[in-house]
Amino acid sequence: MSDTLAGRLIAVPETRALDLFCDMLEGRGATAMRCPMVRIRDAEDGVPIEAWLNRFVTDPPHVMIFYTGEGLMRLVGFADRMGCEEAFVDTLSKIRKITRGPKPVKALRSIGLDTDLRAVSPTTDGLVETLQGEDLAGQRVGVQLYPDHKARALLDLLDALGANVDRVIPYRYVPAQESTEAARLIERMAEGAVDLIAITSMAQISHLFDVAAALGIEDALADGLTKTDVASVGPVATEALQARGYEPTIVAPEPFALKSLVRRIEAHFAP
């Protein structure tokens, strides 16, 4: 394709789109260091998810807020196994749907639906700004969250607006590989051998720091993050980095996708 990233070693902790992302980088001459951090699995205990779906179908909320496309598709999967997928999608079609970012919009469209309202920015703060002044008093509001969510501000707002919130977290994160692999990545970064690490989710940051803490190599990770350029795919990953005291070197523009991130990486390393 090109050699705009020739000679660059880029760490890729992505999991779901690992091959796609690495192909895009390698097609531009980079060496991709595959180091998937986390995998996504259904919630370990399915009983609360099934109970939530039963409530959703039999006594639907007035509003449904989706944080992630993964969350919506996991709910569709649970509903399918329960034998109520058609009822779930039909019910969803009749209520107001609010989305945080582009991925839940894409997931809705994959089941023949669309969003009714998008957050002004794909963050919790964006949802809060969007919903300020909404008349939700006495309304039932479903909220699909994600593991280790940072949604307190949204939940507080919904409470202040008088909404009755019914939340659900339909999936969890599990390590994608042995901690020794993440430790090896930290070691290479601390050596200054990695040109850039491309962060595509908050969970990747959490896992990297968790491994460093568990193995007592926090100083090596801190050293590595000062020697290695850090690219972020969007606001959520950026906020996760900032919460740890680090500013990304590169942030992808909207629509916060891999293609736009790769273009920014190319521009960063351009002579």
C-alpha positions in Angstrom: 0.0 0.0 0.0 2.7 2.5 1.1 5.7 2.9 3.3 4.6 5.9 5.4 5.2 4.0 8.6 8.3 2.0 7.5 10.6 1.2 10.4 8.0 2.0 13.1 7.2 -0.6 15.8 3.6 -0.1 16.8 2.0 -2.0 19.7 -1.6 -3.0 19.1 -3.6 -4.0 22.3 -6.8 -4.3 20.3 -8.7 -7.6 20.3 -11.8 -7.7 18.2 -10.3 -5.9 15.2 -6.8 -6.9 15.8 -6.0 -8.4 12.4 -7.8 -5.5 10.6 -5.9 -2.9 12.5 -2.5 -4.6 12.1 -3.1 -5.1 8.4 -3.8 -1.4 8.0 -0.5 -0.5 9.8 1.6 -3.2 8.1 0.2 -2.1 4.8 1.9 1.2 5.4 5.2 -0.4 6.3 4.9 -0.6 10.1 5.8 -3.6 12.2 2.7 -4.4 14.3 3.3 -5.8 17.8 0.2 -7.8 18.5 -0.6 -7.7 22.2 -4.4 -8.1 22.8 -5.3 -7.0 26.3 -8.9 -8.1 26.9 -11.6 -10.2 25.5 -15.3 -9.5 25.8 -17.6 -12.2 27.2 -21.2 -12.3 28.3 -21.9 -11.3 31.9 -20.8 -14.2 34.1 -24.2 -14.4 35.8 -27.0 -14.3 33.2 -29.9 -14.3 35.6 -30.0 -10.5 36.2 -29.7 -10.0 32.4 -32.6 -12.3 31.7 -34.7 -10.6 34.5 -33.9 -7.2 33.0 -35.0 -8.4 29.5 -38.2 -9.8 30.9 -39.0 -6.4 32.5 -38.1 -4.7 29.3 -40.5 -6.7 27.2 -43.4 -6.9 29.7 -43.2 -3.4 31.1 -41.1 -1.4 28.7 -39.2 1.8 29.7 -40.1 5.1 28.1 -36.5 5.7 27.2 -33.5 3.4 26.5 -29.9 4.8 26.7 -27.2 2.7 25.0 -23.5 3.3 25.9 -22.0 0.7 23.5 -22.9 -1.2 20.4 -21.4 -4.3 22.1 -23.9 -4.0 24.9 -26.9 -3.8 22.5 -25.7 -6.9 20.6 -25.1 -8.8 23.8 -28.6 -8.1 24.9 -29.9 -9.3 21.5 -27.9 -12.5 22.0 -29.4 -13.1 25.5 -32.9 -12.4 24.1 -32.3 -14.9 21.3 -31.3 -17.6 23.7 -34.4 -16.8 25.8 -36.6 -17.0 22.7 -37.7 -13.4 22.9 -35.4 -11.7 20.4 -38.4 -10.6 18.2 -40.2 -9.2 21.2 -37.1 -7.4 22.4 -36.5 -5.7 19.0 -40.2 -4.9 18.5 -40.4 -3.3 22.0 -37.2 -1.4 21.3 -38.6 0.0 18.1 -41.5 1.6 20.0 -39.5 3.5 22.6 -37.2 6.5 22.5 -33.6 5.4 21.9 -30.6 7.6 23.0 -27.0 6.7 22.1 -23.6 7.8 23.4 -21.6 7.4 20.2 -21.5 5.9 16.7 -21.1 2.2 17.7 -24.6 1.8 19.3 -26.0 3.6 16.3 -24.4 1.1 14.0 -25.7 -1.8 16.2 -29.2 -0.4 16.1 -29.1 -0.1 12.3 -27.9 -3.7 12.1 -31.3 -4.8 13.6 -33.3 -2.4 11.5 -33.7 0.4 13.9 -32.1 3.8 14.5 -31.3 6.2 17.2 -33.7 9.0 18.2 -31.1 11.2 19.9 -27.3 11.2 19.8 -25.2 12.6 22.6 -23.5 15.8 21.6 -20.2 14.0 22.2 -19.5 10.3 22.7 -18.9 10.5 26.4 -20.8 10.5 29.7 -20.4 14.3 29.8 -21.9 14.4 26.3 -24.9 12.4 27.4 -25.3 14.7 30.5 -25.2 17.8 28.3 -27.7 16.3 25.9 -30.2 15.3 28.6 -30.1 18.5 30.6 -33.5 19.9 30.8 -35.3 16.8 29.5 -38.6 16.1 31.2 -38.0 12.6 32.6 -39.9 12.9 35.8 -41.7 9.6 36.6 -40.4 8.0 33.4 -38.7 4.6 33.3 -35.3 4.8 31.7 -33.3 1.8 30.8 -29.5 2.3 30.8 -27.1 -0.1 29.2 -23.7 0.3 30.9 -20.3 -1.4 30.5 -17.9 -3.0 32.9 -16.1 -0.5 35.2 -18.3 2.2 33.8 -17.7 5.9 34.5 -21.4 6.9 34.3 -22.0 8.3 37.8 -22.6 11.8 36.4 -25.3 10.4 34.1 -27.0 8.3 36.8 -26.9 11.3 39.2 -28.6 13.5 36.5 -31.3 10.9 35.8 -32.0 10.7 39.5 -32.2 14.5 39.8 -34.6 14.6 36.8 -36.9 12.2 38.7 -36.4 9.2 36.3 -36.8 5.6 37.4 -33.6 4.0 36.2 -33.2 0.3 35.3 -29.6 -0.4 34.5 -28.0 -3.5 32.8 -24.4 -4.6 32.2 -24.6 -7.5 29.8 -20.9 -8.2 29.3 -17.5 -8.4 31.1 -13.9 -8.1 30.2 -11.4 -11.0 30.7 -7.7 -11.1 30.0 -6.9 -12.0 26.4 -3.5 -13.5 27.3 -1.1 -14.3 30.1 0.1 -11.4 32.1 3.6 -12.2 31.0 2.8 -10.9 27.5 1.6 -7.6 28.8 4.7 -7.5 31.0 6.9 -8.0 27.9 5.1 -5.1 26.2 5.8 -2.9 29.2 9.5 -4.0 29.2 9.9 -3.2 25.5 8.3 0.2 26.0 10.6 1.0 28.9 13.5 0.1 26.7 12.4 2.7 24.2 11.9 0.0 21.6 8.3 0.7 20.8 7.5 3.8 18.7 3.8 4.0 19.5 1.1 2.2 21.4 -2.4 2.5 19.9 -5.1 2.5 22.5 -8.6 1.7 21.4 -10.5 1.1 24.6 -10.6 2.1 28.3 -10.3 -1.6 29.2 -6.9 -1.8 27.6 -5.5 0.9 29.8 -7.1 -0.6 33.0 -5.6 -4.0 32.2 -2.1 -2.6 31.4 -2.0 -0.8 34.7 -3.5 -3.8 36.6 -0.8 -6.1 35.3 1.9 -3.5 36.2 0.6 -3.3 39.7 0.3 -7.0 40.2 3.8 -7.6 39.0 5.3 -4.6 40.7 6.5 -3.0 37.5 4.6 0.3 37.8 7.8 2.3 37.4 8.6 0.5 34.2 5.2 1.2 32.8 5.5 4.9 33.8 8.9 5.0 32.2 7.6 3.3 29.0 4.7 5.7 28.7 7.2 8.6 28.7 9.3 7.0 26.0 6.5 5.8 23.8 4.1 7.9 21.7 0.5 7.0 22.7 -2.4 7.1 20.2 -6.0 7.2 21.3 -9.0 6.3 19.2 -11.4 8.7 20.9 -12.7 10.5 23.9 -13.3 7.5 26.2 -9.8 6.1 25.7 -8.4 9.6 26.1 -10.2 10.2 29.4 -8.9 6.8 30.7 -5.4 7.9 29.9 -5.9 11.3 31.5 -7.3 9.8 34.6 -3.9 8.0 35.0 -2.0 11.2 34.4 -1.1 10.8 30.8 -2.0 12.8 27.7 -2.1 10.9 24.4 0.2 12.1 21.7 -2.4 11.5 19.0 -6.2 11.5 19.1 -8.3 10.3 16.2 -10.8 12.8 14.9 -14.5 11.9 14.5 -15.9 9.4 13.7 -13.3 7.9 16.1 -12.6 4.9 14.0 -9.5 2.9 13.1 -9.1 4.4 9.7 -9.0 8.0 11.1 -6.6 6.9 13.8 -4.2 5.4 11.2 -4.3 8.6 9.2 -3.4 10.6 12.3 -0.6 8.1 13.0 0.7 8.5 9.5 0.6 12.3 9.8 2.4 12.2 13.1 5.4 10.2 11.7 5.5 12.1 8.4 8.9 13.6 7.7 
